[in-house]
Amino acid sequence: MDPLSASLMTFGTILLICSWIYLLIVSFNDDFTWGLATIFLPPVSYFYSLFALDKAGAAVALAAIGSILIFLGL
């Protein structure tokens, strides 16, 4: 693996983790049950973010950018 793809994968993974943490904070502020669903069922948290896009739009954008970086690193 060359250094460019390794750095793209690393930064993409960091962005995905940051988006999940940000989504965790937003979902707990919205409702306690959505916060628990975010902890125990991470795919459900992104499902929640699509319905609450006005509150969790930044988390979705971070996740999209992180996914693109990981895809480019492959």
C-alpha positions as CSV (number, residue, x, y, z in Angstrom):
1,M,0.0,0.0,0.0
2,D,1.5,3.3,-1.0
3,P,1.5,6.3,1.3
4,L,-1.2,8.2,-0.5
5,S,-3.8,5.4,-0.2
6,A,-2.8,4.7,3.4
7,S,-3.3,8.4,4.3
8,L,-6.7,8.5,2.4
9,M,-7.9,5.4,4.2
10,T,-6.7,6.7,7.6
11,F,-8.4,10.1,7.2
12,G,-11.5,8.5,5.8
13,T,-11.7,6.2,8.8
14,I,-11.2,9.2,11.2
15,L,-13.9,11.1,9.5
16,L,-16.3,8.2,9.8
17,I,-15.6,7.8,13.5
18,C,-16.0,11.5,14.0
19,S,-19.4,11.5,12.1
20,W,-20.6,8.6,14.3
21,I,-19.6,10.5,17.5
22,Y,-21.3,13.7,16.3
23,L,-24.4,11.7,15.4
24,L,-24.3,10.1,18.8
25,I,-24.4,13.5,20.5
26,V,-27.1,14.8,18.2
27,S,-29.3,11.8,18.7
28,F,-29.0,11.8,22.5
29,N,-29.9,15.5,22.5
30,D,-33.0,14.7,20.4
31,D,-34.3,11.6,22.2
32,F,-32.8,9.2,24.7
33,T,-34.0,6.1,22.8
34,W,-32.4,7.3,19.5
35,G,-29.2,7.8,21.4
36,L,-29.3,4.2,22.7
37,A,-30.1,3.0,19.2
38,T,-27.1,4.9,18.0
39,I,-24.8,3.1,20.5
40,F,-26.2,-0.4,20.1
41,L,-27.3,-0.4,16.4
42,P,-24.9,1.9,14.4
43,P,-26.7,1.4,11.0
44,V,-29.9,2.6,12.6
45,S,-28.3,5.8,13.6
46,Y,-27.6,6.7,9.9
47,F,-31.2,5.8,9.2
48,Y,-32.2,8.2,11.9
49,S,-30.0,10.9,10.4
50,L,-31.8,10.7,7.1
51,F,-35.1,11.5,8.9
52,A,-33.6,14.3,11.0
53,L,-31.5,15.8,8.3
54,D,-31.9,19.3,9.6
55,K,-30.3,18.3,12.9
56,A,-27.8,15.7,11.7
57,G,-26.9,17.0,8.3
58,A,-23.3,17.7,9.2
59,A,-22.8,14.1,10.5
60,V,-24.1,12.8,7.1
61,A,-21.8,15.1,5.2
62,L,-18.8,13.9,7.3
63,A,-19.8,10.3,6.7
64,A,-20.1,10.9,3.0
65,I,-16.7,12.6,2.8
66,G,-15.1,9.8,4.9
67,S,-16.6,7.1,2.6
68,I,-15.4,8.9,-0.5
69,L,-11.9,9.1,1.0
70,I,-11.9,5.4,1.8
71,F,-13.1,4.5,-1.7
72,L,-10.4,6.7,-3.2
73,G,-7.8,4.9,-1.0
74,L,-8.7,1.5,-2.3
